Amino acid sequence: MVKVYSYKDNDAIAKSLAKFIIAQQDSVLATRDQFNIAISGGSLVNILTKGLLDNKDINWSKWVIYFSDERIVPLNDKDSNFGAFEKEVLAPLAHHGKIGPTIVTINESLIHSSDHSTDAKIAQEYESKLPVNGLDLVLLGAGPDGHTCSLFPGHKLLNEKTLNVASLDDSPKLPPRRITLTFKYLAKCSTLAFVATGASKQASLKDVFENSESKLPCALVNKLANDVKGGVCWFVDDAAVEGIQIEKSQY
Ligand SMILES: O=C(O)[C@H](O)[C@@H](O)[C@H](O)[C@H](O)COP(=O)(O)O
């Protein structure tokens, strides 16, 4: 089942997404002591900052945070997804004296600026740190071209059937070298939640939601809805889904 939750702006999304994440957190922590979540880059980090930072219901010390994809750059590089999350969320958390989450990043000692041959090793090592049975929640972005994680339209990784985490060095969006969760691994996770905002997403989301044959990566994630027990949902703003024939509600 794919659900679409739609709001007028990022502040409203941030509030509702926080409520959703806390519900997932609470149901997992009722049964075990660790909440495994993956986040993505882009504007999602800013929405998480708004919704989570001063939120007393987040049990940060029980969170283990992974990345749905990461750029193969040093962690302090402006293009690093970890770097953005550290600056926006982790540093302010530490500043408030809170016990922070555990973060699982790529091993930057394996990055060689000109030699890409260790990129597969970075992916392999990242895969070895992931829970074998999948994550509790994966927060996904959606690019204007319909990509998600670093799974791009028409890319050979859309057909990856063996690896849970793969590397690529031909990302059409810079920077070119990345690692990404694959569909194989996303299918093992409990809940998949997209956050997509802005009119630049309209054309690809029209294809995702109105064309049952769509091959866009975001559409292929929607097709996993029956495999993942918590389903697939979308948190969108009105601009992203204007004119698109879908049933919308609010969480
Ligand atoms: O690695 C990347 O290329 C980006 O992080 C990307 O995957 C992002 O998540 C989407 O393009 C959505 O970005 P916005 O939310 O900023 O529109």
PDBQT file of the ligand as one rigid body, heavy atoms in Angstrom, charges set to zero:
ROOT
HETATM    1  O1  LIG A 301      22.731  12.557  -3.708  1.00  0.00    +0.000 OA
HETATM    2  C1  LIG A 301      21.971  13.274  -4.326  1.00  0.00    +0.000 C 
HETATM    3  O2  LIG A 301      22.019  13.444  -5.529  1.00  0.00    +0.000 OA
HETATM    4  C2  LIG A 301      20.874  13.993  -3.597  1.00  0.00    +0.000 C 
HETATM    5  O3  LIG A 301      21.039  13.898  -2.235  1.00  0.00    +0.000 OA
HETATM    6  C3  LIG A 301      19.535  13.476  -4.026  1.00  0.00    +0.000 C 
HETATM    7  O4  LIG A 301      19.440  12.082  -4.040  1.00  0.00    +0.000 OA
HETATM    8  C4  LIG A 301      18.403  14.129  -3.292  1.00  0.00    +0.000 C 
HETATM    9  O5  LIG A 301      17.980  13.358  -2.204  1.00  0.00    +0.000 OA
HETATM   10  C5  LIG A 301      17.271  14.338  -4.263  1.00  0.00    +0.000 C 
HETATM   11  O6  LIG A 301      17.754  14.934  -5.430  1.00  0.00    +0.000 OA
HETATM   12  C6  LIG A 301      16.212  15.192  -3.657  1.00  0.00    +0.000 C 
HETATM   13  O7  LIG A 301      16.772  16.419  -3.357  1.00  0.00    +0.000 OA
HETATM   14  P1  LIG A 301      15.916  17.599  -2.754  1.00  0.00    +0.000 P 
HETATM   15  O8  LIG A 301      15.171  17.017  -1.611  1.00  0.00    +0.000 OA
HETATM   16  O9  LIG A 301      16.938  18.614  -2.324  1.00  0.00    +0.000 OA
HETATM   17  O10 LIG A 301      15.032  18.064  -3.837  1.00  0.00    +0.000 OA
ENDROOT
TORSDOF 0
